[in-house]
């Protein structure tokens, strides 16, 4: 990722985080939905990359085979920022589109 997203949790002011929606609970829902989207996308990408290694050999439960490429792929994804941190970064920079449903009276 070319964005400068912190890999550790940092303290944020809740009032500033809730400004775009006017409600901290709406903000939390938006962030959690976006974090879930990011996590699913990363999981699909990782599974696609690891799928190549599954068909290469028939392994029994007793066999232990360490594939260096597979380990490097796993380490790469472990070093990536967590989906919730990415979602907060995107939200703070106005990169997330959200809308609220209007109630009809």
C-alpha positions as CSV (number, residue, x, y, z in Angstrom):
1,X,0.0,0.0,0.0
2,X,1.3,3.4,-0.9
3,X,-0.7,5.1,1.9
4,X,1.1,6.0,5.1
5,X,-1.2,4.0,7.4
6,X,0.1,3.4,11.0
7,X,0.5,-0.3,11.8
8,X,-0.1,0.4,15.5
9,X,-3.2,1.7,17.2
10,X,-3.0,5.4,18.0
11,X,-5.2,7.6,20.3
12,X,-7.9,9.6,18.5
13,X,-10.3,12.2,19.6
14,X,-13.8,10.8,19.4
15,X,-15.3,14.2,18.8
16,X,-13.2,14.7,15.7
17,X,-13.9,11.1,14.5
18,X,-17.6,11.6,14.8
19,X,-17.7,15.0,13.0
20,X,-18.6,13.8,9.5
21,X,-21.6,11.8,10.7
22,X,-22.6,13.8,13.8
23,X,-22.9,10.6,15.7
24,X,-20.2,8.3,17.1
25,X,-22.3,5.2,16.7
26,X,-23.0,5.8,13.0
27,X,-19.2,6.4,12.6
28,X,-18.5,3.1,14.3
29,X,-20.9,1.2,12.1
30,X,-19.4,2.8,9.0
31,X,-15.9,1.9,10.1
32,X,-16.8,-1.7,11.0
33,X,-18.5,-2.3,7.6
34,X,-15.6,-0.9,5.7
35,X,-13.1,-2.9,7.9
36,X,-15.1,-6.0,7.0
37,X,-14.9,-5.2,3.3
38,X,-11.2,-4.7,3.5
39,X,-10.7,-8.0,5.5
40,X,-12.7,-10.0,3.0
41,X,-10.8,-8.6,0.1
42,X,-7.5,-9.4,1.8
43,X,-8.7,-12.9,2.6
44,X,-9.7,-13.6,-1.0
45,X,-6.4,-12.3,-2.3
46,X,-4.4,-14.4,0.2
47,X,-6.5,-17.5,-0.5
48,X,-5.9,-17.0,-4.3
49,X,-2.2,-16.8,-3.8
50,X,-2.1,-19.8,-1.5
51,X,-4.3,-21.8,-3.8
52,X,-1.3,-22.5,-6.0
53,X,0.5,-24.3,-3.2
54,X,-2.4,-26.7,-2.4
55,X,-2.5,-28.6,-5.6
56,X,1.2,-29.2,-5.9
57,X,1.4,-32.2,-3.7
58,X,-0.6,-34.7,-1.7
59,X,0.3,-34.1,1.9
60,X,-0.6,-36.4,4.8
61,X,-1.2,-35.1,8.3
62,X,2.2,-36.3,9.5
63,X,4.1,-34.6,6.7
64,X,5.5,-31.2,7.4
65,X,6.5,-29.2,4.4
66,X,7.7,-25.7,4.7
67,X,7.5,-23.8,1.4
68,X,9.6,-20.6,1.6
69,X,7.4,-18.7,-0.9
70,X,4.3,-19.6,1.1
71,X,6.0,-18.3,4.3
72,X,7.0,-15.1,2.6
73,X,3.4,-14.5,1.4
74,X,2.1,-15.1,4.9
75,X,4.7,-12.8,6.4
76,X,3.8,-10.0,3.9
77,X,0.1,-10.1,4.9
78,X,1.0,-10.2,8.6
79,X,3.0,-6.9,8.2
80,X,0.1,-5.1,6.5
81,X,-1.9,-2.7,8.6
82,X,-5.0,-4.2,10.1
83,X,-8.3,-3.6,8.3
84,X,-9.7,-1.4,11.1
85,X,-6.7,0.9,10.9
86,X,-7.1,1.2,7.1
87,X,-10.8,2.0,7.5
88,X,-10.1,4.7,10.0
89,X,-7.4,6.2,7.8
90,X,-9.8,6.2,4.8
91,X,-12.6,7.7,6.9
92,X,-10.4,10.5,8.3
93,X,-9.2,11.4,4.8
94,X,-12.7,11.4,3.2
95,X,-12.1,8.3,1.1
96,X,-15.2,6.5,2.3
97,X,-18.6,7.2,0.7
98,X,-21.5,6.8,3.0
99,X,-25.1,7.8,3.1
100,X,-27.9,7.6,5.6
101,X,-31.4,6.4,4.9
102,X,-34.1,9.0,5.0
103,X,-37.2,8.0,7.0
104,X,-40.6,8.7,5.3
105,X,-43.2,10.3,7.5
